[in-house]
Amino acid sequence: QVQLVESGGGLVQPGGSLRLSCAASGSIFRLIAMRWYRQAPGKQRDLVAGITSSGSTNYADSVKGRFTISRDSAKNAVYLQMNSLKPEDTAVYYCNAATTTIAYWGQGTQVTVSS
């Protein structure tokens, strides 16, 4: 089992920045990738960014150049630095951790971009 706890969400004005954190605990040695997803009201949950155990990253086209995913292996944490935020980035952001056979989810953290 893996437990994930997200933090760092909140209300920010357009053009602002936020940093989301996801702390993992439990059987973390089995993890092969960690990802951030987001879900806006009435929409499906979409992949935002991911990072593998080897450090490879990938991003949704809509956030490339604005968001950066990183990890701190010593703290068993993954981060999402979000810059130049837009109103369309408003959503609940979820941390996801995957092994070869199962994926775990955090409880989500709300990000609201509004003036």
N, C-alpha and C positions, 0 to 999 in steps of 0.2 A: 504493500500500500504506500501511496505517496500523498502527502497533504500539501496543499498550496494555499498561501495566504497573500492576497494582493493588497496594495496600498498605494496612495498617491493621487487618487482621483480628486476631482473638484470642479469648481467653476472658474473659467478663465476667459478673458476677452479674446476676440479674434486677433491673431498675430502673436499671441502669448505662447508660453511653454509650460509643460508639465512633465514630470518624471514618474512613471509608474514602476513599482517594485513588486516582485513576486518571490516570496521565500518558500523554498521547498524543504520538506522533511520526510523522513521515512526511508523507503527503499530507493533512494536516489541513485545508487550505483547502477541501477538497471535502466536509467533514462538514456535515450538516444537523441532526443531533441526536446526543446522547449519553445513554445510559441505564444504569441498574443493574438487573440481574436477580438472582434467587436460586434456588437449587435445593437442596431438602432431600433426604435419602436416600429413594429410592423414589418421589419425586414429580417432576412436570414442572418445567421452568424457567419461572419466572413473572416478569413485569415488576414492579419495585418502584417506580422513579421514572425520569422522563426530563426532559431539558431541551433545548430547540431552540437553534439558532444565534441566534434573536432573544430568547432568554431565557424563553420560555414553559415552564412546568413542569407535570407531571402526576404523580399518585401512585396507587398501589394503595390501595384503601379500608382495608386492614389496617394501613397505616403512616401514614395521614394524621394530622397533628397530632403525630407522633412523629419522623418522618424529614424531613430537608431536603436537597434536592439543590441544588448550586451549582457555579459554574464560575469559573475564573480564565483568561481568554483569553490573558493575557500569558505564563502558564506552561503553556498548552495542557493544562490539567488540569480534572477534574471531581471533585467531592467528594460524599460522602453522610454527613451528620451523623445519627447514629442515637441517639435518646434514649429513655428509658423502655423499654429493651429487655426482651423477653419470651422465655421458652424457645422459643416457636414461631417466633421470628426466627432460630433456629439454622439455618444453611445455608451453602453456598458461594455467595459473592456474585461476580457477573461484571460487568465493565464491557463495554459495547457501544457501538460508534461506527458511525453509519450515513451513507452517502452516498445519492444517489438510486437507486443500482443495487446496492449491496452493503453488507453489515454485517460488522464486524470484532469479534472477541472477545478479551478478555484471558484470562489463565490461571486466574483465580479466586482468591479469598481466603476462608479459612474464618472464619466467625463462630460462636462457640459461647456460648450464654447458659445458664448453669447455676450453681447454688449449690453 
